[in-house]
Amino acid sequence: MTGFQQIVVDSPEPHVARIVLNRPQQMNAYSTQMCEELVEALEDYLRDDDKRCLILTGAGRGFCSGGDVSGADGEHAELMKTQLSHGREMRDGMHRVILALSRIDKPVIAMINGAAVAGGLTLALACDMRIASDQAKLGDTSGRFGLLPDEGGAWLFPRAMGLDRALKMTLLGEVYNATEAERLGLVTEVVPHAELEVRTFALARALAKKAPLAVRLAKNMMLRASDVSLERSLGDAALSVMVANPSADVREGVKAFFEKREPKFAGK
């Protein structure tokens, strides 16, 4: 895939895609252009059935430091001339990225190699799992600039760590080390920095080997279940079973079990 300037997209292993935020000098702070490129890359991943897991990470020392407030982005400065344009920039920028992530029914892993703060933390929390280096820092620094958790943090932070802890983090502008972030629920797993890529790719590889249809349906069921009643969730489960149980992948999984071998799932 070509044409991107602020992200790098590749497929380092079979069935595994990777998106790298590529503004290392700015600690991968997002710009209007980066958001546009991310939306396109995420939509490409969603449509590509050969790709079964996505790793999202940052180049250099950081994952993502939130929005670029340096003023270096001329387009951003132009957008900020009126109060209405602030909301428009957010809706047309990072809001589209977070919504694109929320619509993906395949696994997305955030490989947090460094700072993930403010909108960068929101971006990580919009992924399904977060594997963090023991050198990573996570938190919400928006209040230090008089800004808000407006990229989706007001929705995602309390769901990850509880309302009281989310308020404390945002209102005080707190940033945590990786171990504390894991304890608070912001991180799925912490590993030594030198092992971050190995561990993340091992997880991605394991997910890519699972039955694609079942993975997508299970993820969709769990995401929907958080916003519906138990009765509606059970109804969704019954409908999903009608799709998954008669599939060739289920027949392959049962056959492989009795033959004492690894199944070879094809997503059918």
KOLROSE-144577 format. One line per 5 residues: their letters; for each residue z, x, y of N, C-alpha, C. Coordinates in nm, 4 decimals, m for minus. Each point is the difference from the previous one (the first is absolute). Layout:
<marvexs>
a	Z X Y Z X Y Z X Y | ... $
</marvexs>
This chain:
<marvexs>
mtgfq	0.0000 0.0853 m0.1194 0.0000 m0.0853 0.1194 0.0000 0.0892 0.1249 | m0.0841 m0.0315 0.0949 m0.0133 0.0838 0.1185 0.0111 m0.0854 0.1256 | 0.0047 0.0677 0.1132 m0.0021 m0.0697 0.1274 0.1356 m0.0139 0.0657 | 0.1083 0.0278 m0.0707 0.1322 m0.0101 0.0597 0.0344 0.1291 0.0739 | 0.0685 m0.0147 0.1125 0.0381 0.1159 0.0807 0.1507 0.0239 0.0031 $
qivvd	0.0797 m0.1063 m0.0164 0.1445 0.0142 0.0112 0.0742 m0.0277 m0.1305 | m0.0736 m0.0294 m0.1049 0.0566 m0.0085 m0.1336 m0.0953 0.0697 m0.0963 | 0.0528 0.0377 m0.1145 m0.0814 0.0566 m0.1078 0.0180 m0.0892 m0.1221 | m0.1092 m0.0403 m0.0612 0.0048 m0.0859 m0.1181 m0.0671 0.0717 m0.1153 | 0.0702 0.0078 m0.1135 m0.0606 0.0614 m0.1177 0.0575 m0.0623 m0.1262 $
speph	m0.0453 0.0504 m0.1143 0.0476 m0.0469 m0.1302 0.0279 0.1228 m0.0855 | 0.1215 0.0566 0.0093 0.0301 0.1257 m0.0666 0.0013 m0.0092 m0.1518 | 0.0226 m0.1212 m0.0536 0.0055 m0.0209 m0.1443 m0.0689 m0.1309 m0.0339 | m0.0409 m0.0182 m0.1242 m0.0632 m0.1261 m0.0392 0.0898 m0.1195 0.0295 | m0.0576 m0.1019 0.0616 0.0665 m0.1268 0.0297 0.1069 0.0104 0.1087 $
variv	0.0162 0.1173 0.0617 0.1018 0.0183 0.1042 m0.0690 0.0344 0.1318 | 0.0276 m0.0789 0.1037 m0.0530 0.0268 0.1339 0.1110 0.0578 0.0868 | m0.0401 0.0729 0.1037 0.0973 0.0575 0.0934 m0.0521 m0.0133 0.1425 | 0.0904 m0.0403 0.0895 m0.0290 m0.0019 0.1434 0.0996 0.0934 0.0671 | m0.0519 0.0957 0.0775 0.0842 0.0958 0.0711 m0.0145 m0.0237 0.1503 $
lnrpq	0.1094 m0.0320 0.0669 m0.0022 m0.0082 0.1459 m0.0207 0.1418 0.0529 | m0.1008 0.0176 0.0854 m0.0432 0.1361 0.0304 0.0019 0.0313 0.1495 | 0.1190 m0.0136 0.0589 0.0230 0.0476 0.1369 0.1253 0.0880 m0.0024 | m0.0053 0.1092 m0.0727 0.1221 0.0797 m0.0219 0.0626 0.0538 0.1282 | m0.0814 0.0294 0.1011 0.0563 0.0529 0.1247 0.0832 m0.1049 0.0731 $
qmnay	m0.0260 m0.1264 m0.0270 0.0757 m0.1103 0.0600 0.0985 m0.0609 m0.1008 | 0.0302 0.0731 m0.1062 0.0866 m0.0502 m0.1077 m0.0531 m0.1327 m0.0542 | m0.1344 m0.0100 0.0004 m0.0699 m0.1166 m0.0529 0.0378 m0.1302 0.0711 | 0.0329 0.0108 0.1278 0.0202 m0.1207 0.0807 m0.1299 m0.0800 m0.0015 | 0.0137 m0.1305 m0.0154 m0.1223 m0.0801 m0.0127 m0.0606 m0.0298 0.1366 $
stqmc	m0.1315 m0.0062 0.0008 m0.0781 m0.0345 0.1189 m0.0808 m0.1255 m0.0313 | m0.0674 m0.0533 0.1002 m0.0879 m0.1144 m0.0217 m0.1062 0.0330 m0.1041 | m0.0584 0.1184 0.0115 m0.1040 0.0395 m0.0948 0.0554 0.0155 m0.1411 | 0.1172 0.0614 m0.0125 0.0577 0.0158 m0.1331 0.0240 m0.1355 m0.0656 | 0.0490 m0.0965 0.0771 0.0234 m0.1338 m0.0548 m0.1299 m0.0617 m0.0505 $
eelve	m0.1068 0.0131 0.0771 m0.1297 m0.0549 m0.0428 m0.0461 0.0653 m0.1294 | 0.0169 0.1313 m0.0084 m0.0422 0.0714 m0.1206 0.0867 m0.0387 m0.1196 | 0.1298 m0.0169 0.0227 0.0899 m0.0395 m0.1088 m0.0357 m0.1370 m0.0552 | m0.0271 m0.0950 0.0875 m0.0363 m0.1341 m0.0457 m0.1248 0.0064 m0.0878 | m0.0995 0.0756 0.0438 m0.1235 0.0121 m0.0790 0.0271 0.0637 m0.1358 $
aledy	0.0795 0.1072 m0.0017 0.0290 0.0699 m0.1255 0.0817 m0.0874 m0.0942 | 0.0954 m0.0755 0.0520 0.0813 m0.0882 m0.0833 m0.0837 m0.1135 m0.0581 | m0.0907 m0.0530 0.0793 m0.0875 m0.1052 m0.0513 m0.0946 0.0536 m0.1066 | m0.0450 0.1239 0.0169 m0.0840 0.0635 m0.1022 0.0774 0.0146 m0.1313 | 0.1255 0.0412 0.0091 0.0829 0.0145 m0.1197 0.0192 m0.1350 m0.0683 $
lrddd	0.0251 m0.1027 0.0775 0.0211 m0.1335 m0.0567 m0.1224 m0.0468 m0.0782 | m0.1188 0.0320 0.0511 m0.1244 m0.0474 m0.0645 m0.0435 0.0867 m0.1177 | 0.0535 0.1212 m0.0106 m0.0456 0.0935 m0.1031 0.0849 m0.0158 m0.1257 | m0.0521 m0.0722 m0.1002 0.0773 m0.0260 m0.1208 0.0206 0.1248 m0.0850 | m0.0785 0.1048 0.0247 0.0199 0.1242 m0.0751 0.1267 0.0714 0.0451 $
krcli	0.0432 m0.0232 0.1239 0.1209 0.0634 0.0527 0.1185 m0.0929 m0.0272 | 0.0976 0.0506 m0.0737 0.1108 m0.0826 m0.0456 0.1319 0.0319 0.0683 | 0.0060 0.1095 0.0729 0.1216 0.0356 0.0738 m0.0408 0.0805 0.1229 | 0.0734 m0.0208 0.1093 m0.0283 0.0703 0.1251 0.1233 0.0768 0.0445 | m0.0217 0.1252 0.0413 0.1050 0.0817 0.0605 m0.0302 0.0124 0.1491 $
ltgag	0.0992 m0.0321 0.0827 m0.0127 0.0128 0.1446 0.0962 0.1089 0.0462 | m0.0506 0.0992 0.0718 0.0837 0.1114 0.0426 m0.0498 0.0545 0.1330 | 0.0652 0.1051 0.0480 m0.0378 0.0604 0.1275 m0.0333 0.1466 m0.0159 | m0.0840 0.0510 0.0871 m0.0346 0.1421 0.0003 0.1076 0.0787 0.0736 | 0.0191 0.1254 m0.0410 0.0934 0.0870 0.0700 0.1449 m0.0327 m0.0291 $
rgfcs	0.0847 0.0036 0.1041 0.1442 m0.0101 m0.0184 0.0548 m0.1414 0.0080 | m0.0838 m0.0973 0.0353 0.0511 m0.1344 0.0189 m0.0774 m0.1044 m0.0767 | 0.0667 m0.1124 m0.0273 m0.0673 m0.1171 m0.0579 m0.0652 m0.0783 0.1135 | 0.0802 m0.0556 0.0881 m0.0515 m0.0678 0.1199 0.1152 m0.0186 0.0970 | m0.0200 0.0417 0.1235 0.1064 m0.0061 0.1012 m0.0097 m0.1250 0.0864 $
ggdvs	m0.0753 m0.1003 m0.0458 m0.0135 m0.1241 0.0762 m0.1206 0.0040 0.0914 | 0.0021 m0.0829 0.1041 m0.1118 m0.0051 0.0930 m0.0045 0.1216 0.0901 | m0.1188 0.0376 0.0397 m0.0190 0.1158 0.0868 0.0355 m0.0387 0.1442 | 0.1112 0.0512 0.0495 0.0436 m0.0298 0.1372 m0.0278 0.1175 0.0935 | m0.0822 0.0954 m0.0462 m0.0249 0.1208 0.0796 m0.0937 m0.0257 0.1174 $
gadge	m0.0769 m0.1087 m0.0088 m0.0988 m0.0266 0.1041 m0.1300 0.0744 m0.0213 | m0.0100 0.0729 m0.1120 m0.1214 0.0782 m0.0268 m0.1168 m0.0877 m0.0413 | 0.0320 m0.1188 m0.0502 m0.1050 m0.0921 m0.0438 m0.0490 m0.0788 0.1218 | m0.1154 0.0343 0.0527 m0.0522 m0.0656 0.1190 m0.0207 m0.1484 m0.0180 | m0.0429 m0.0388 m0.1193 m0.0207 m0.1417 m0.0273 0.1327 m0.0749 0.0063 $
haelm	0.1049 0.0614 m0.0533 0.1333 m0.0608 0.0052 0.0435 m0.0203 0.1454 | m0.0188 0.1011 0.0822 0.0383 m0.0101 0.1410 m0.0743 m0.1141 0.0693 | m0.1263 m0.0174 m0.0332 m0.0795 m0.1069 0.0589 0.0539 m0.1370 m0.0417 | 0.0404 m0.0091 m0.1265 0.0507 m0.1271 m0.0505 0.1333 m0.0385 0.0630 | 0.0760 0.0984 0.0458 0.1348 m0.0244 0.0484 0.0078 m0.0406 0.1469 $
ktqls	m0.1121 m0.0363 0.0612 m0.0007 m0.0291 0.1430 0.0678 m0.1318 0.0341 | 0.0042 m0.0953 m0.0936 0.0632 m0.1282 0.0280 0.0990 m0.0336 m0.1111 | 0.0921 m0.0929 0.0293 0.0968 m0.0399 m0.1019 m0.0683 m0.0658 m0.1194 | m0.1000 m0.0838 0.0266 m0.0695 m0.0672 m0.1093 m0.0688 0.1002 m0.0922 | m0.0482 0.1099 0.0571 m0.0722 0.0972 m0.0818 0.0911 0.0714 m0.0987 $
hgrem	0.1301 0.0084 0.0312 0.0935 0.0605 m0.0950 0.0017 m0.0797 m0.1307 | 0.0113 m0.1317 0.0116 m0.0001 m0.0842 m0.1195 m0.1322 0.0045 m0.0728 | m0.1088 0.0043 0.0756 m0.1321 0.0045 m0.0627 m0.0186 0.1295 m0.0771 | 0.0471 0.1103 0.0571 m0.0132 0.1276 m0.0700 0.0768 m0.0030 m0.1311 | 0.1200 m0.0588 0.0020 0.0809 m0.0054 m0.1213 m0.0662 m0.0892 m0.1048 $
rdgmh	m0.0477 m0.1172 0.0414 m0.0632 m0.0925 m0.0949 m0.1266 0.0591 m0.0599 | m0.0773 0.0700 0.0835 m0.1269 0.0557 m0.0474 0.0169 0.1351 m0.0688 | 0.1199 0.0581 0.0103 0.0228 0.1338 m0.0547 0.0891 m0.0009 m0.1222 | 0.1271 0.0428 0.0171 0.0878 0.0167 m0.1146 0.0317 m0.1305 m0.0713 | m0.0009 m0.1126 0.0702 0.0219 m0.1272 m0.0691 m0.1071 m0.0225 m0.1066 $
rvila	m0.1230 0.0342 0.0285 m0.1071 m0.0149 m0.0990 0.0216 0.0920 m0.1192 | 0.0542 0.1192 0.0252 0.0279 0.0932 m0.1101 0.1076 m0.0568 m0.0910 | 0.1104 m0.0476 0.0583 0.1097 m0.0532 m0.0802 m0.0454 m0.1232 m0.0777 | m0.0784 m0.0858 0.0626 m0.0508 m0.1177 m0.0707 m0.0971 0.0393 m0.1107 | m0.0825 0.1021 0.0242 m0.0912 0.0472 m0.1049 0.0778 0.0499 m0.1210 $
lsrid	0.1090 0.0728 0.0244 0.0845 0.0463 m0.1106 0.0630 m0.1182 m0.0729 | 0.0426 m0.1012 0.0739 0.0668 m0.1149 m0.0617 m0.0939 m0.0805 m0.0888 | m0.1310 0.0132 0.0225 m0.0981 m0.0772 m0.0782 m0.0499 0.0743 m0.1235 | 0.0427 0.1236 m0.0171 m0.0475 0.0793 m0.1146 0.0832 m0.0346 m0.1227 | m0.0676 m0.0422 m0.1064 0.0714 m0.0385 m0.1216 m0.0022 0.1105 m0.1054 $
kpvia	m0.0204 0.1233 0.0436 0.0085 0.1164 m0.0870 0.1079 0.0926 0.0552 | 0.0563 0.0892 m0.0830 0.1104 0.0840 0.0469 m0.0396 0.0947 0.1131 | 0.0899 0.0133 0.0964 m0.0144 0.0961 0.1103 0.1302 0.0796 0.0090 | m0.0117 0.1314 m0.0099 0.1169 0.0889 0.0058 m0.0038 0.0789 0.1297 | 0.1093 m0.0031 0.0744 0.0135 0.0866 0.1172 0.0595 0.1330 m0.0471 $
minga	m0.0734 0.1093 0.0199 0.0500 0.1340 m0.0303 0.0488 0.0587 0.1318 | 0.1319 m0.0044 0.0215 0.0581 0.0310 0.1300 0.0349 0.1483 0.0040 | m0.0871 0.0752 0.0640 0.0109 0.1456 0.0010 0.0803 0.0546 0.1177 | 0.0330 m0.0855 0.0955 0.0742 0.0447 0.1180 0.0519 m0.1204 0.0756 | m0.0016 0.0069 0.1323 0.0551 m0.1084 0.0811 m0.0789 m0.1295 m0.0171 $
avagg	0.0737 m0.1090 m0.0254 m0.0570 m0.1352 m0.0018 0.0912 m0.0845 0.0876 | m0.0340 m0.0099 0.1270 0.0890 m0.0652 0.0958 m0.0749 m0.1066 0.0786 | 0.0773 m0.0972 0.0511 m0.0553 m0.1105 0.0789 m0.1140 m0.0661 m0.0779 | m0.1210 m0.0050 0.0589 m0.1125 m0.0606 m0.0707 m0.0357 0.0730 m0.1276 | 0.0347 0.1281 m0.0095 m0.0231 0.0742 m0.1231 0.0880 m0.0498 m0.1128 $
ltlal	0.1245 m0.0370 0.0316 0.0879 m0.0599 m0.1004 m0.0528 m0.1369 m0.0404 | m0.0467 m0.0773 0.0961 m0.0595 m0.1294 m0.0308 m0.1172 0.0164 m0.0956 | m0.0844 0.0982 0.0265 m0.1159 0.0255 m0.0855 0.0446 0.0331 m0.1423 | 0.1033 0.0825 m0.0135 0.0504 0.0352 m0.1330 0.0581 m0.1213 m0.0713 | 0.0744 m0.0839 0.0729 0.0618 m0.1169 m0.0618 m0.1020 m0.1057 m0.0387 $
acdmr	m0.1172 0.0030 0.0607 m0.1054 m0.0937 m0.0369 m0.0656 0.0391 m0.1327 | 0.0286 0.1206 m0.0486 m0.0475 0.0427 m0.1317 0.0963 m0.0514 m0.1072 | m0.0421 0.0066 m0.1259 0.0811 m0.0557 m0.1087 0.1133 0.0920 m0.0425 | m0.0244 0.1298 0.0037 0.1005 0.0987 m0.0400 m0.0067 0.1162 0.0972 | 0.1145 0.0674 0.0169 0.0079 0.1105 0.0935 0.0661 0.1199 m0.0683 $
iasdq	m0.0790 0.1043 m0.0243 0.0514 0.1238 m0.0562 0.0126 0.0986 0.1158 | 0.1215 0.0480 0.0242 0.0251 0.0816 0.1187 0.0405 0.1415 m0.0372 | m0.0491 0.0944 0.0768 0.0479 0.1373 m0.0070 0.1441 0.0052 0.0458 | 0.0765 0.0943 m0.0563 0.1381 0.0142 0.0446 0.0088 0.0558 0.1421 | m0.1150 0.0367 0.0568 m0.0045 0.0446 0.1389 m0.0395 m0.1115 0.0971 $
aklgd	m0.0295 m0.1183 m0.0528 m0.0476 m0.1101 0.0837 0.1121 m0.0573 0.0861 | m0.0393 m0.0569 0.1133 0.0910 m0.0711 0.0885 m0.0566 m0.1395 0.0222 | 0.0868 m0.1015 m0.0074 m0.0457 m0.1380 0.0149 0.0933 m0.0764 0.0920 | m0.0564 m0.0847 0.0842 0.0814 m0.0804 0.0895 m0.0856 m0.0664 0.1053 | 0.0665 m0.0626 0.0953 m0.0727 m0.0708 0.1064 0.0381 0.0601 0.1356 $
tsgrf	m0.0935 0.0710 0.0586 0.0243 0.0639 0.1294 m0.0558 m0.0801 0.1171 | m0.0500 m0.1196 m0.0253 m0.0676 m0.0744 0.1067 0.0920 m0.0258 0.1192 | 0.1265 m0.0306 m0.0274 0.0923 m0.0307 0.1083 0.0261 0.1174 0.0922 | m0.0235 0.1211 m0.0474 0.0204 0.1181 0.0851 m0.0990 0.0004 0.1165 | m0.1117 m0.0718 m0.0165 m0.1017 m0.0077 0.1056 0.0035 m0.1361 0.0701 $
gllpd	0.0986 m0.0827 m0.0339 0.0037 m0.1348 0.0535 m0.1031 m0.0905 m0.0651 | m0.0506 0.0411 m0.1165 m0.1012 m0.0773 m0.0715 0.0648 m0.0868 m0.1072 | m0.0817 m0.0747 m0.0721 0.0477 m0.0970 m0.0983 m0.0539 0.0328 m0.1393 | 0.0625 m0.0539 m0.1056 m0.0541 0.0133 m0.1357 m0.1142 m0.0995 m0.0212 | m0.1066 0.0183 0.0783 m0.1031 m0.1028 0.0138 m0.1166 0.0139 m0.0979 $
eggaw	m0.0015 0.1059 m0.0813 m0.1106 0.0145 m0.0952 0.0210 m0.0818 m0.1273 | 0.1138 m0.0648 m0.0109 0.0374 m0.0725 m0.1213 0.1388 0.0376 m0.0467 | 0.0629 0.0932 0.0710 0.1331 0.0436 m0.0381 0.1046 m0.1100 0.0060 | m0.0129 m0.0920 0.0966 0.0980 m0.1076 0.0122 0.0016 m0.0878 m0.1247 | m0.1093 m0.0038 m0.0729 m0.0092 m0.0759 m0.1260 0.0354 0.0874 m0.1194 $
lfpra	m0.0501 0.1243 m0.0008 0.0153 0.0868 m0.1172 0.1368 0.0683 m0.0075 | 0.0538 0.0450 0.1132 0.1264 0.0742 m0.0032 0.1137 m0.0815 m0.0636 | 0.0269 m0.1245 0.0458 0.1103 m0.0765 m0.0608 m0.0214 m0.0285 m0.1488 | m0.1248 m0.0164 m0.0412 m0.0264 m0.0268 m0.1416 0.0259 0.1226 m0.0871 | m0.0121 0.1174 0.0588 0.0222 0.1228 m0.0763 0.1475 0.0386 m0.0042 $
mgldr	0.0738 m0.0207 0.1099 0.1341 0.0556 0.0095 0.1065 m0.0998 0.0426 | m0.0371 m0.1259 0.0205 0.0955 m0.0989 0.0479 m0.0005 m0.0078 0.1516 | 0.0324 m0.1175 0.0530 m0.0101 m0.0225 0.1445 0.0950 0.0892 0.0787 | 0.1240 0.0142 m0.0468 0.0970 0.0769 0.0780 m0.0410 0.1461 0.0104 | m0.0444 0.0588 m0.1097 m0.0406 0.1408 0.0029 m0.1293 0.0185 0.0796 $
alkmt	m0.0907 m0.0975 m0.0097 m0.1244 0.0088 0.0765 0.0285 m0.0055 0.1497 | 0.0898 m0.0890 0.0408 0.0369 m0.0080 0.1415 0.0639 0.1305 0.0466 | 0.0884 0.0536 m0.0805 0.0665 0.1256 0.0366 m0.1023 0.1116 0.0166 | m0.0932 0.0116 m0.0945 m0.1019 0.1049 0.0064 m0.0863 m0.0149 0.1248 | m0.0497 m0.1205 0.0251 m0.0932 m0.0206 0.1104 0.0688 0.0063 0.1361 $
llgev	0.1126 m0.0667 0.0125 0.0656 m0.0054 0.1305 0.0572 0.1348 0.0420 | 0.0407 0.0819 m0.0981 0.0539 0.1319 0.0318 m0.1041 0.1112 m0.0126 | m0.1189 m0.0334 m0.0475 m0.1045 0.1005 m0.0148 0.0334 0.1042 m0.1047 | 0.0568 m0.0427 m0.1121 0.0463 0.0939 m0.1015 m0.1137 0.0508 m0.0894 | 0.0120 0.1256 m0.0408 m0.0919 0.0632 m0.0947 0.0847 0.0626 m0.1099 $
ynate	m0.0409 m0.0191 m0.1259 0.0785 0.0429 m0.1146 m0.0725 0.1071 m0.0799 | 0.0774 0.0831 m0.0690 m0.0625 0.0902 m0.0957 m0.0432 m0.0801 m0.1218 | m0.0753 0.0624 m0.0884 m0.0601 m0.0733 m0.1111 0.1049 m0.0599 m0.0928 | 0.1077 0.0735 m0.0262 0.1033 m0.0494 m0.0910 0.0680 m0.1244 0.0550 | 0.0315 0.0015 0.1297 0.0609 m0.1169 0.0627 m0.0983 m0.1158 0.0060 $
aerlg	m0.1267 0.0300 0.0258 m0.1023 m0.1052 0.0034 m0.0128 m0.0673 m0.1356 | 0.0107 0.0786 m0.1068 m0.0048 m0.0587 m0.1341 0.1204 m0.0911 m0.0226 | 0.1172 0.0442 0.0409 0.1207 m0.0811 m0.0162 m0.0105 m0.1320 0.0768 | m0.0649 0.0031 0.1152 m0.0131 m0.1199 0.0837 m0.1113 m0.0931 m0.0471 | m0.0830 0.0453 m0.0935 m0.1066 m0.0843 m0.0519 m0.1365 0.0226 0.0615 $
lvtev	m0.0127 0.1030 0.0829 m0.1276 0.0270 0.0657 m0.0955 0.0809 m0.0885 | 0.0557 0.0665 m0.1016 m0.0778 0.0903 m0.0848 0.0221 m0.0378 m0.1463 | m0.1057 0.0067 m0.0786 0.0097 m0.0298 m0.1432 0.0570 0.1176 m0.0775 | m0.0436 0.1212 0.0371 0.0394 0.1193 m0.0748 m0.0128 0.1222 0.0909 | 0.0924 0.0930 m0.0135 m0.0041 0.1264 0.0749 m0.0186 0.1142 m0.0987 $
vphae	m0.0906 0.0921 0.0316 m0.0254 0.1154 m0.0866 m0.0034 0.1261 0.0859 | 0.0218 0.1173 m0.0615 m0.0137 0.1242 0.0760 m0.1391 0.0095 0.0621 | m0.0057 0.0558 0.1192 m0.1268 0.0027 0.0736 m0.1124 0.0629 m0.0819 | 0.0293 0.1064 m0.0734 m0.1033 0.0692 m0.0777 m0.0537 m0.0856 m0.1145 | 0.0740 m0.1039 m0.0391 m0.0396 m0.0848 m0.1124 m0.0577 m0.1345 0.0446 $
levrt	m0.0107 m0.0206 0.1313 m0.0386 m0.1319 0.0511 m0.1355 m0.0440 m0.0518 | m0.1003 0.0851 0.0135 m0.1342 m0.0392 m0.0416 m0.0074 m0.0194 m0.1508 | 0.0628 0.0871 m0.0756 m0.0026 m0.0116 m0.1464 0.0620 m0.1323 m0.0439 | 0.1168 m0.0331 0.0551 0.0684 m0.1231 m0.0392 m0.0790 m0.1237 0.0425 | m0.0547 0.0022 0.1206 m0.0747 m0.1168 0.0490 m0.1245 m0.0232 m0.0839 $
falar	m0.0716 0.1061 m0.0306 m0.1208 m0.0165 m0.0803 0.0320 m0.0401 m0.1430 | 0.1136 0.0454 m0.0535 0.0402 m0.0430 m0.1342 0.0243 m0.1508 m0.0013 | 0.0648 m0.0507 0.1055 0.0248 m0.1436 0.0104 m0.1315 m0.0764 0.0153 | m0.0880 0.0507 0.0870 m0.1295 m0.0657 0.0209 m0.0811 m0.0021 m0.1300 | 0.0040 0.1110 m0.0726 m0.0734 0.0101 m0.1259 0.0528 m0.1022 m0.1020 $
alakk	0.1326 m0.0123 m0.0053 0.0602 m0.0957 m0.0923 m0.0379 m0.1437 0.0361 | 0.0008 m0.0315 0.1303 m0.0385 m0.1346 0.0438 m0.1462 m0.0281 m0.0289 | m0.0851 0.1016 0.0177 m0.1434 m0.0181 m0.0218 m0.0332 m0.0238 m0.1462 | 0.0902 0.0379 m0.0897 m0.0244 m0.0197 m0.1435 0.0393 m0.1397 m0.0474 | 0.0745 m0.0722 0.0818 0.0437 m0.1335 m0.0392 m0.1154 m0.0998 0.0098 $
aplav	0.0190 m0.1153 m0.0622 m0.1046 m0.1027 m0.0008 m0.0246 m0.0488 0.1424 | m0.1174 0.0260 0.0569 m0.0241 m0.0325 0.1413 0.0207 m0.1466 0.0352 | m0.0442 m0.0892 m0.0870 0.0139 m0.1426 0.0286 0.1469 m0.0393 0.0055 | 0.0789 0.0475 m0.0975 0.1428 m0.0329 m0.0028 0.0724 0.0606 0.1194 | m0.0365 0.1216 0.0387 0.0638 0.0650 0.1147 m0.0244 m0.0809 0.1266 $
rlakn	m0.1230 m0.0408 0.0201 m0.0341 m0.0733 0.1219 0.0690 m0.1361 0.0036 | 0.0007 m0.0683 m0.1134 0.0633 m0.1316 m0.0034 0.1511 0.0115 0.0159 | 0.0622 0.1014 m0.0643 0.1448 0.0170 0.0104 0.0412 0.0316 0.1435 | m0.0763 0.0873 0.0656 0.0322 0.0316 0.1391 m0.0127 m0.1242 0.0874 | m0.1068 m0.0741 m0.0187 m0.0218 m0.1199 0.0806 0.1105 m0.1024 m0.0227 $
mmlra	0.0427 m0.0150 m0.1266 0.1067 m0.0944 m0.0311 0.1298 0.0384 0.0697 | 0.0350 0.1285 m0.0036 0.1258 0.0430 0.0612 m0.0024 m0.0137 0.1520 | m0.1138 0.0319 0.0609 m0.0099 m0.0134 0.1450 0.0117 m0.1461 0.0427 | m0.0669 m0.0883 m0.0714 0.0063 m0.1427 0.0338 0.1383 m0.0574 m0.0276 | 0.0654 0.0508 m0.1060 0.1285 m0.0562 m0.0395 0.1060 0.0171 0.1074 $
sdvsl	m0.0141 0.1030 0.0838 0.1007 0.0243 0.1030 m0.0048 m0.1043 0.1117 | m0.1075 m0.0771 0.0063 m0.0153 m0.0972 0.1088 m0.0113 m0.1442 m0.0484 | 0.0192 m0.0232 m0.1310 m0.0132 m0.1370 m0.0520 0.1220 m0.0341 m0.0837 | 0.0108 m0.1272 m0.0376 0.1108 m0.0453 m0.0831 m0.0181 0.0490 m0.1436 | 0.1077 m0.0093 m0.0794 m0.0080 0.0367 m0.1413 m0.1042 m0.0846 m0.0710 $
erslg	m0.0024 m0.1297 0.0287 m0.0962 m0.0882 m0.0666 m0.1440 0.0418 0.0311 | m0.0282 0.0334 0.1264 m0.1337 0.0432 0.0369 m0.0329 0.1346 m0.0660 | 0.0995 0.0887 m0.0084 m0.0223 0.1296 m0.0632 m0.0329 m0.0159 m0.1479 | 0.0707 m0.0890 m0.0675 m0.0286 m0.0240 m0.1419 m0.1378 m0.0628 m0.0178 | m0.0394 m0.0839 0.0948 m0.1352 m0.0561 m0.0052 m0.1063 0.1068 0.0147 $
daals	0.0224 0.0945 0.0935 m0.0920 0.1126 0.0164 m0.0069 0.0821 m0.1290 | 0.1161 0.0192 m0.0638 0.0035 0.0779 m0.1238 m0.0832 m0.0668 m0.1087 | 0.0107 m0.1311 m0.0119 m0.0771 m0.0717 m0.1020 m0.1498 0.0140 0.0236 | m0.0408 m0.0079 0.1265 m0.1423 0.0162 0.0317 m0.0471 0.1420 m0.0293 | 0.0831 0.0988 0.0311 m0.0381 0.1389 m0.0240 m0.0105 0.0299 m0.1488 $
vmvan	0.0881 m0.0595 m0.0787 m0.0047 0.0178 m0.1451 m0.1324 m0.0500 m0.0569 | m0.0508 m0.1089 0.0583 m0.1280 m0.0547 m0.0476 m0.1135 0.0989 0.0203 | 0.0144 0.0898 0.0983 m0.1006 0.1022 0.0255 0.0235 0.1233 m0.0867 | 0.1259 0.0442 m0.0071 0.0299 0.1286 m0.0641 0.0032 m0.0061 m0.1519 | 0.0668 m0.1010 m0.0561 0.0227 0.0004 m0.1452 m0.1268 m0.0018 m0.0846 $
psadv	m0.1064 m0.0719 0.0408 m0.1212 0.0012 m0.0831 m0.0884 0.1229 0.0224 | 0.0436 0.0950 0.0827 m0.0865 0.1111 0.0386 m0.0168 0.1013 m0.1128 | m0.1085 0.0764 0.0088 m0.0258 0.1072 m0.0964 0.1077 0.1074 0.0076 | 0.0576 0.0211 0.1171 0.1049 0.1004 0.0139 0.1229 m0.0352 m0.0830 | 0.0357 m0.1275 m0.0054 0.1146 m0.0402 m0.0818 m0.0295 0.0244 m0.1473 $
regvk	m0.1192 m0.0341 m0.0431 m0.0368 0.0256 m0.1400 0.0058 0.1502 m0.0300 | m0.0481 0.0822 0.0956 0.0040 0.1452 m0.0176 0.1446 0.0500 m0.0028 | 0.0864 m0.0544 0.0858 0.1393 0.0423 0.0041 0.0727 m0.0288 m0.1298 | m0.0223 m0.1184 m0.0564 0.0635 m0.0366 m0.1274 m0.0532 0.0869 m0.1136 | m0.1316 0.0198 m0.0017 m0.0615 0.0821 m0.1053 0.0512 0.1439 0.0057 $
affek	0.0082 0.0551 0.1205 0.0476 0.1378 0.0161 0.1451 0.0135 m0.0442 | 0.0810 m0.1025 0.0252 0.1402 0.0033 m0.0414 0.0116 0.0136 m0.1515 | m0.0751 m0.0807 m0.0716 0.0082 0.0041 m0.1459 m0.0661 0.1244 m0.0580 | m0.0958 0.0553 0.0734 m0.0656 0.1227 m0.0461 0.0727 0.1250 0.0475 | 0.1103 m0.0206 0.0737 0.0846 0.1102 0.0490 m0.0801 0.1025 0.0810 $
repkf	m0.0727 m0.0498 0.1006 m0.0783 0.0851 0.0887 0.0094 m0.0533 0.1405 | m0.0456 0.0806 0.0970 m0.0042 m0.0446 0.1389 m0.1136 m0.1002 0.0191 | 0.0244 m0.1124 0.0667 m0.1089 m0.0947 0.0251 m0.0993 0.0541 0.1020 | m0.1226 m0.0478 m0.0119 m0.1048 0.0357 0.0958 m0.0434 m0.1286 0.0715 | 0.0604 m0.0227 0.1159 m0.0247 m0.1245 0.0726 m0.1251 0.0127 0.0854 $
agk	m0.0789 m0.1068 0.0013 m0.1263 0.0007 0.0740 m0.0010 m0.0974 0.1154 | 0.1068 m0.0770 0.0167 0.0035 m0.0962 0.1091 m0.0807 m0.1245 m0.0274 | m0.0091 m0.0396 m0.1286 m0.0789 m0.1158 m0.0367 0.0852 m0.0990 m0.0789 $
</marvexs>
